[in-house]
Amino acid sequence: MTPETASARAAEICRLAPVIPVMVIDDAAIAQDLARALVRGGLPALEVTLRTPAALEAIREMAKVDGGVVGAGTLLTPADVQAAVDAGATFGVSPGATDRLLDACEEAGLPLLPGAATSSEAMALLERGYTTQKFFPAEANGGAPALKAIGGPIPQVKFCPTGGITPKTVRDYLALSNTLCVGGSWVVAKNLVDSKDWAGIEALAREAAALSRD
C-alpha cells in the first residue's frame, strides 16, 4: 500500500464520524458490548490502544461487531503492526512516525494515521505522501490555535487531533478546515465502562456523533 493510498483510506475512516473513541481496555470480555454501544451511538471508527495485555484480544472481539471499523493505536514497532493486523485491525494510529514503522504499515497494507507534533514532522510525512495525519499531543502542543497555525502554510495536510481533548474544547478543533475528526476518550468514560453502563456509553456516543464539522 502506498502512502497516498493509505492516507486516502485513513481520511475515509476519519470522515465516518466527528469523533474516534480512543480506548484503553483492560478486559477483552467487555469489548463487544462496548463496541456495539459506540456503533449504535453513531461512532463506527474505534481505536484500541496497545497499552494493555488485553488490547489485541479486544481488537479481535470488536472486529466481530457489525458496522465497526476497528483500529489499533499506539503502534510503535513493526511487531506492533503485524500483531495489530493479525488481530483484525483495519487501520493503525501512532503517536509519532519512524521510517521502520511507516515501512511496516505500507508492507502490511495497513492504513496509518501517523503522529506529528510540529510543522517539520508534518512536512516530512507530507514529503513521503501522508496527507492525513494525527496531531498529537493536541492540547499539550497548543491546542486548536496551534493546529490552525500549522494549517496556514501546510493546507495539504488534514489532521485527527488527539490528546487531552474534552467536550469543552472539541468544537474548537472541529471548526478548523484542516481537522477531519478528533480522537477522544471522554466517550468511553471509565466509570460507565466499569459499571457496564452501555446505555450511558451509547448516549455519550450520540452526543459526539451529533457534533458539527464546519
Backbone torsions as a table, in degrees:
resi	resn	phi	psi	omega
1	MET	NA	129.0	179.1
2	THR	-78.0	157.7	175.9
3	PRO	-56.7	-36.6	-179.7
4	GLU	-65.0	-43.6	177.6
5	THR	-66.1	-41.2	179.4
6	ALA	-61.7	-42.7	-179.1
7	SER	-68.5	-36.4	177.9
8	ALA	-64.3	-42.0	178.5
9	ARG	-68.8	-39.9	177.8
10	ALA	-61.6	-38.9	178.6
11	ALA	-64.7	-39.5	177.8
12	GLU	-60.6	-43.0	179.5
13	ILE	-65.3	-41.6	180.0
14	CYS	-64.0	-28.1	-178.2
15	ARG	-85.2	-1.2	179.8
16	LEU	-66.7	-31.3	-179.2
17	ALA	-162.0	160.7	-178.9
18	PRO	-68.4	-21.3	-175.3
19	VAL	-131.7	135.0	169.0
20	ILE	-103.8	115.7	177.0
21	PRO	-63.6	131.8	177.4
22	VAL	-106.7	116.8	-169.5
23	MET	-119.3	137.4	169.5
24	VAL	-111.9	108.9	-171.4
25	ILE	-110.7	124.6	179.9
26	ASP	-95.8	-20.0	-175.9
27	ASP	-133.5	107.8	-177.4
28	ALA	-65.8	-16.1	-178.5
29	ALA	-65.7	-22.3	-179.7
30	ILE	-97.4	-0.1	-171.3
31	ALA	-61.0	-45.3	-177.8
32	GLN	-66.2	-43.8	179.5
33	ASP	-62.2	-41.3	178.7
34	LEU	-64.1	-45.5	179.8
35	ALA	-62.5	-42.4	179.5
36	ARG	-61.4	-41.6	179.9
37	ALA	-63.0	-42.5	-179.7
38	LEU	-68.2	-42.8	179.6
39	VAL	-65.5	-43.2	177.0
40	ARG	-59.7	-34.1	-179.6
41	GLY	-78.6	-5.4	176.0
42	GLY	102.7	14.9	178.6
43	LEU	-118.6	87.5	-175.3
44	PRO	-79.4	-28.0	-179.5
45	ALA	-83.9	123.3	-171.6
46	LEU	-127.2	129.0	178.4
47	GLU	-111.5	118.5	174.9
48	VAL	-103.6	117.0	-178.3
49	THR	-78.6	141.2	-179.5
50	LEU	-84.7	62.1	-177.1
51	ARG	-116.0	-0.6	-179.8
52	THR	-135.5	158.6	177.8
53	PRO	-62.4	-22.3	-177.1
54	ALA	-87.4	-5.6	-170.1
55	ALA	-59.4	-49.0	-176.3
56	LEU	-65.5	-40.0	177.4
57	GLU	-66.5	-35.5	177.3
58	ALA	-63.0	-39.7	177.1
59	ILE	-62.8	-43.8	178.2
60	ARG	-57.7	-42.8	-178.7
61	GLU	-70.4	-43.5	-179.3
62	MET	-65.9	-30.0	-179.9
63	ALA	-64.8	-16.5	179.2
64	LYS	-84.8	-9.5	-174.8
65	VAL	-83.7	122.9	179.5
66	ASP	-59.6	134.7	176.4
67	GLY	88.4	-9.5	-179.5
68	GLY	-89.0	146.3	174.3
69	VAL	-122.3	103.0	-168.1
70	VAL	-100.8	130.6	178.8
71	GLY	-123.4	163.7	178.8
72	ALA	-110.2	126.9	177.7
73	GLY	-101.0	171.9	-179.0
74	THR	58.7	39.5	173.1
75	LEU	-73.5	122.5	-177.4
76	LEU	-118.9	-26.4	-173.7
77	THR	-136.1	164.1	173.4
78	PRO	-58.0	-33.0	178.1
79	ALA	-64.9	-38.2	176.3
80	ASP	-60.9	-42.2	-178.7
81	VAL	-61.4	-47.9	-178.7
82	GLN	-64.1	-41.1	179.4
83	ALA	-64.1	-39.1	179.5
84	ALA	-65.4	-44.2	178.6
85	VAL	-63.1	-44.3	-179.8
86	ASP	-62.1	-30.5	-179.1
87	ALA	-81.1	-10.9	178.1
88	GLY	106.6	9.6	177.6
89	ALA	-65.6	139.8	-179.8
90	THR	-109.3	-2.0	170.2
91	PHE	-156.2	163.5	-179.9
92	GLY	-128.4	158.5	178.4
93	VAL	-137.3	136.8	179.0
94	SER	-131.3	150.1	179.8
95	PRO	-72.1	-21.8	178.2
96	GLY	-147.5	-151.4	179.3
97	ALA	-156.9	136.9	171.9
98	THR	-128.9	160.2	-179.8
99	ASP	-60.7	-39.9	-179.4
100	ARG	-64.1	-40.5	179.7
101	LEU	-67.6	-44.5	179.4
102	LEU	-63.4	-42.7	177.6
103	ASP	-58.2	-44.8	-176.9
104	ALA	-63.4	-42.7	179.9
105	CYS	-66.1	-41.9	179.6
106	GLU	-64.6	-41.7	179.6
107	GLU	-67.7	-34.0	-179.0
108	ALA	-84.4	-8.6	-178.0
109	GLY	71.9	30.2	-177.9
110	LEU	-102.6	113.2	176.3
111	PRO	-59.0	135.4	-175.3
112	LEU	-125.7	139.2	166.1
113	LEU	-98.8	94.9	-178.1
114	PRO	-80.9	141.3	-176.1
115	GLY	-81.1	141.8	174.3
116	ALA	-138.8	137.2	-179.7
117	ALA	-113.8	-15.3	-175.6
118	THR	-134.4	167.3	176.6
119	SER	-61.6	-39.4	-179.6
120	SER	-63.7	-41.3	178.7
121	GLU	-66.7	-40.5	177.7
122	ALA	-63.8	-39.2	179.0
123	MET	-66.7	-39.5	179.8
124	ALA	-64.0	-42.1	177.7
125	LEU	-67.5	-39.0	177.8
126	LEU	-62.8	-40.1	179.2
127	GLU	-60.1	-32.7	179.2
128	ARG	-81.4	-17.5	177.6
129	GLY	120.0	2.9	-178.0
130	TYR	-90.3	105.5	-179.9
131	THR	-98.6	-5.8	175.5
132	THR	-120.0	119.4	-172.9
133	GLN	-135.7	167.4	175.0
134	LYS	-102.3	129.8	174.9
135	PHE	-95.6	111.9	-172.4
136	PHE	-148.1	142.5	-9.9
137	PRO	-80.8	122.0	-167.6
138	ALA	-57.7	-57.4	-175.9
139	GLU	-66.5	-40.5	179.8
140	ALA	-67.1	-22.7	-179.4
141	ASN	-91.1	10.2	178.6
142	GLY	109.4	-0.2	173.4
143	GLY	68.3	-157.2	-176.7
144	ALA	-59.0	-38.4	178.1
145	PRO	-59.7	-38.9	179.2
146	ALA	-67.0	-42.1	-179.9
147	LEU	-66.1	-38.2	176.4
148	LYS	-61.8	-41.3	-179.1
149	ALA	-65.5	-39.0	177.4
150	ILE	-64.5	-34.4	-177.8
151	GLY	-68.0	-23.4	-179.9
152	GLY	-58.4	-58.6	-178.9
153	PRO	-84.9	-12.3	-178.0
154	ILE	-127.8	64.1	-176.6
155	PRO	-72.0	-12.4	-178.4
156	GLN	-70.1	-20.8	-175.0
157	VAL	-99.8	132.2	173.8
158	LYS	-109.4	148.3	-171.1
159	PHE	-125.9	155.6	163.9
160	CYS	-114.7	94.8	178.7
161	PRO	-70.8	139.5	-177.7
162	THR	-146.6	144.7	175.5
163	GLY	117.6	95.5	176.5
164	GLY	83.7	5.6	-178.7
165	ILE	-75.4	138.6	-177.3
166	THR	-127.3	171.0	175.7
167	PRO	-58.1	-23.7	-179.9
168	LYS	-78.4	-26.6	-176.2
169	THR	-109.1	-11.4	-172.2
170	VAL	-60.2	-38.0	-177.3
171	ARG	-66.6	-28.8	178.1
172	ASP	-63.1	-38.0	179.1
173	TYR	-74.6	-45.0	-176.2
174	LEU	-66.3	-18.9	178.3
175	ALA	-78.2	-11.3	-177.3
176	LEU	-81.8	142.9	-178.7
177	SER	-69.7	-20.1	-179.5
178	ASN	-101.3	16.5	175.1
179	THR	-109.5	124.5	176.8
180	LEU	-89.3	-40.1	178.9
181	CYS	-165.1	179.2	175.1
182	VAL	-125.6	157.2	171.2
183	GLY	-102.6	132.8	-177.3
184	GLY	-148.8	147.7	179.9
185	SER	-101.7	-8.6	-176.3
186	TRP	-65.8	-23.5	-179.3
187	VAL	-76.6	-9.1	174.6
188	VAL	-119.5	56.0	-177.1
189	ALA	-52.3	131.1	-173.3
190	LYS	-59.7	-39.0	-178.1
191	ASN	-64.9	-35.0	178.8
192	LEU	-73.3	-38.7	177.8
193	VAL	-65.6	-45.6	-178.7
194	ASP	-61.1	-35.0	-180.0
195	SER	-90.5	2.1	-179.6
196	LYS	55.9	41.0	178.2
197	ASP	-86.7	77.6	-175.0
198	TRP	-69.3	-29.3	175.3
199	ALA	-65.5	-38.0	177.4
200	GLY	-66.6	-40.9	176.5
201	ILE	-63.0	-43.7	179.2
202	GLU	-60.8	-38.9	179.4
203	ALA	-64.8	-42.6	177.0
204	LEU	-63.4	-38.9	179.2
205	ALA	-64.0	-40.9	179.3
206	ARG	-63.1	-40.1	177.4
207	GLU	-62.4	-42.4	179.9
208	ALA	-68.3	-39.5	-178.8
209	ALA	-66.0	-24.4	-177.7
210	ALA	-85.0	-6.0	-179.8
211	LEU	-63.3	141.5	-177.4
212	SER	-86.2	139.4	173.1
213	ARG	-110.0	88.8	-177.1
214	ASP	-96.1	NA	NA
